[in-house]
Amino acid sequence: MRKFFGRTAVAALAVSMASEALATEWNVSLWGKRRAFTEHVEKLAELVSQKTNGNFTLNISYGGLSKNRENLDGISIGAFEMAQFCAGYHRDKNPSITVLELPFLGVDSLEKERDISMALYKHPAAVKDLARWNATLLMPSPLPQYNLVGVGDAPKSLADFDGLTVRATGGIGAAMKSVGAVPTSMSATEVRQAIDSGVVKAVAFAPHAHMSFGVIESGNWWTTNLNPGTVNCPVVVNTDALNALSDEERDALLSSVDESLDHYIDNYNNKTMKAWGPALEERGIEQVTFTQEEIDAFREAAAAPAAAAWIEENGGRGLPAQELYDFVVEQINQGS
């Protein structure tokens, strides 16, 4: 009996060691903390592990692997296998997808943001653009329209933005500049200190970020309807690592994207947005709403010039910029 059990134990150990040897682990570079913005990555990790019986795992790190502005660089050299970043952090490195950050595109839901992003991510120009960094676009992080939380006197009209220092990246920054504001780009993790120290007087964020990064703890006013645009923050994978996966592992990963995005959107719409209004009210934050005439004037001042400048700049660097812009506009119109 003793001999029998010994052989059984040895066999079990051998199976266990073989299983561990075959297991695949990916490191995933995020930043900040777990929040609405990262829920699709968390769900993806859960689904991939389930589908492979734990033989393929995504080890998620919040800031432990890289700074958020260096995540694409980390992907390019294989420092980790998956990462999230925002296009506006380094527009020159991923110009193709910055088209989605142009102001006043008219994307009015997370579902539409998801569909348009996924369509663009498959466009040959976008695929080629990110391939320069050995990166494959996996899925977006759909975000609602940005609005401002600020300190000091609340703006009563668009004219009150003249000279206002505001954290705003990409096309949102261009839009704010069109009404006289002074935009500055910084990562989300730097924002609380910047507004507390007076470096900026207002911050353009989606609601989850205003809460997650403490902006509403400092601010005393919020714009309800500027809605100049949003940012595009993809999740990418190292292409070599993706190609090295087994067929089963690759299928587990790719087949989980849609469900992960469904979970993300449901969580954002039904948890984050429901918490947003009460969070503002609890802190006595003044809600500033502009007239439709002012919003129309804002759109007229910002939209067309920003699009024309984007097309000229990126066309000059060899990107099919007009084609990409027309593609996005067509996708938006199809979803209307």
N, C-alpha and C positions, 0 to 999 in steps of 0.2 A: 504493500500500500504506500509505504513511504517513497519507494522508487517511482511509483505511478504518479503521485502528486508532484514529485520533483520534476518529472518530465513535463507535466502539465504546466507547472510554473515557468519552466524554461521556455516552453512553446509560447505561453502567453506573453512573456517578456520579449521574445523575438518578434511577435506580431506587433507589440506596442512600439518597439524600437523601429520597426519597418514603417509603421504608420507615421511616427514622428519624422522619419527621414523623408517621407513623401509629402509631408505637410508643407504648405506654402504660406508665408507670412509677408504681408505688405505693410510698410510704414506709410502713414497718412499725415501730412502736415497741414494743420489748421492753425487758428490763432484765437486769442480771447478766451472764451469759455463756451461750453455747450449752450446753444441758444437756438432760436427759430431758424437762423441762418445756416445752421449745420445739421439740422434734423434729417435731411436726406442722406447725408454721409453716415450718420449714426444708423439709420434704417438700412442703408446699403450693407454696412458691416454685419448687421444682424442677419439679413437675408442670405448673404454669401456664406456665412458660417453655417446657417441652417441647411442650406442646399448641398453643402459639401461635408456635412457631418463633422464640422470643425476642422477639416483638413485645409481650408483656405480661410485665413483670418486677416482682417484689416485692423492694424494697431493704430488707433487714432491718437495723435498728440496735439495738444493745444499750446503751440508756441515752443515746444521742446526740441523741434527739429530745425526750425528756420524762422526768420522774420517773414512776415506776410509779404513784404515787397520783394523777397528773395526766393519765394516758392517756385516760380517758374525756372529760375536758375538752378535750383536744387533738382527739379525734375530733369532738366537738360543733362545733368551730369550723373544722374542715377543715385543721388543722395537719399532719395526716398521714391516710392513708386506711385504715390497719388498725392495730390495737393489741390487746394482751393486758392484762388487769387481773384483780384478785381482788375478788369482790363485797364481802368484808368490809372492804376498804380504805375504802369510802364507802357504808355501808349505806343512807343516806338518798337516795343518787342512783340506786340500783338495788335497791329493796326486794324486788321480785318474785322475783329469783333468789336472794336470801339464804335463802329457804326450804330450799334445798339444803344450807345450812350448819348446819341444826339438828342437835343432837347425837343420836347413837344412832338414826339413821333406819333402819339395817339394810342399808345398801348395802355389799356385801362383795366387789365385784370392779370392776376398771376398766371392763369391758364393761358392767356394769350402770350404773355411774356415767355412762358415755357415753350409753347409751340414755335414761336418765331426764333427763339434762340436755338432750339434743336434743329430747325431747318437751316439756319445759317451755319451751324457747326458742321453740317455735312457738305456745305458748298466747297467746291474744289479750291477756291482761293483761301478760305479759312483753314482747310486741312493743310494746305501747303505752307501757310503762314506759321502755324503752330509746329509743323514738322521741323522747322529750323531749330526748335528747342527739344526735339525728340519727344514731343508731347502730342497726345491724342485727346481731343475734347470729348469728355464723357457725358456731362450733364450740366445744366445751368443751375444757378441759385436764384430763382425768380423773386424779384423784389417789387413792392408797390411803388407808386410815385413818391418821390422825396418831398419833404417839406422842412422848414426851418424851425429850430428851437433856438431862442436867443436870450441875451441878457440886456438889461437897460430898458430904455423906452421902447415900447412896442411900435412897430411901423404902422402907420395909418393909411399909407398909400405907397405905390411903387417908388415915388420920389424919395421916400424916407430910406431907401436902400442905398442911396448915393453915399459912397465912402465907407459903407459898412464892411468890416472884415468878416469873411465867412468861409468856413471850411466847406469846400465844394469841389469835387473832382470832375474830370471829363466834360461832357456836354453840359452838365448842370453848372459847372464853373463858368463855362462860356455864356450860359443864359444869365447868370447872376451878373456877370460883367457887363452885359448889354443894358442893364438898368442901373449901372453905376457902382455896384458893389465891388469889393476887392477880394476875389477868391484866392484861397490858398489850399494846396493839396497836402494832406497828411494822412497817415494811416489811422484807422479807427481807434487803436489803442493809445494814440497820442492826444485824442480830442479832449478828454475831460481836463487834462492839465492845461491844454491850450485855452479853453474857455474860462477856466478858473483863474488863470494868470493874466487874462486880457489879451492874449495873442490874437484870438478871434472873438467876435461878439455874437456870432451865430454859427450854427452847424446844420448842414444839410444831410439828413439821414432818413432812412426808412424807420417806421415806428419801433421795430424790435431793437434797432441799434441805439436809438435815443434812450431806450430803457436799459439795454445791456451794458452800455458804456457810460451810464450815469449822467447823460446830458440833462435829463429832466430834473436831476437833483440840483442843478445849478441854474437852469433857465427859468424865465418868468413869462415867456410868451411863445406861442406856436402858430405858424401859418397853416390854416386848414386847407387852402385850395390853390396854392401856387402851382403845384404839380408840374414842374418843368421837365421832369424825366426821371430816369433811374440809372443805376449802374449795372453792368453785366459782370457777374462773378462766376466763372466756370469752375467746375471740378475737372481736372485733367489727370491723365495717367502717363507714366513713362512708356513710350511706344515699345521699346525693347522688352520691358517687363510684361507688357500686355501680350506680345507675340510669344513670350516664353511660357505662358500659361498652357496647361493642358486644355483640350477641348471642353472637358467637363467644367474646369475652373473658369474658363472664358465665358462659357454659357451661363454659369452661375452669376458672374459679374454683370454681364450685359443684359441678361433677362431680368435683373433686379432693378434696373434704372427706372423704368416706368412706375413700379410700385413705390419706390423710394420717393419719387417726385410727387406721386399722389399723396403720400403721407406728409410730405413737406407742405404742400399747398393746403391740405386739410388742417394741419396744425397751425399754419400762419393765419388762415382765415378765421378759424373757430376758436383759437386760444389767444394768439398774439393780438389780433385786432379787437377782440372782446375785452382784453385787459388794458388796451391803450387809452380809451376814453376815461375810465375810472382812474387810471394813473395820473392823467392830467388834472382831473378834478380834485383828487386828493391833495395835490400839491399847489392848487390855486393858480395854475398856469393859464394865463389869458389866451383865448383863442381868437386869432386875427383872420378875418375873412375879407377878401378883396372883391370889388365889384366885377361883374362879367366884362365890363368895358375895359377895366385895367388888365384883366387876365388876357383879353384879346390883344391889347396893345403889347403886353409882355411877349405873347406868342409871335406877334408880327415882328417885333424887334429882334427876337432871338432865333427863331426856327430856321428861316431861309438863309440868313447869313452864316449860321453855324454849319448847316448842311453844305453850302457852297464852299466854305473854307475847308471843311473835311475832305470833300471831293478833290479840291485843288491840291491840298497838301499830300494826300495819300496817292492820288494819281501820279503826282510828281515823283514818288518813290517806287513806282512800278506796280502798284496795286490796282486791280480793276475797280477803282473806287466808285465810279458812276454805276457800274453793274451791280456792285454790292448794295449801294444805296437803293437803287431801283428794285432789287430783289427784296429787300426788307420792306419797302413801301408796299410792294405787291402782296407780300405775306400779310401785312397789317390789313390791307384792304380786303383780302380774301376772308379774313376772320371777322370783318365788321358785320 
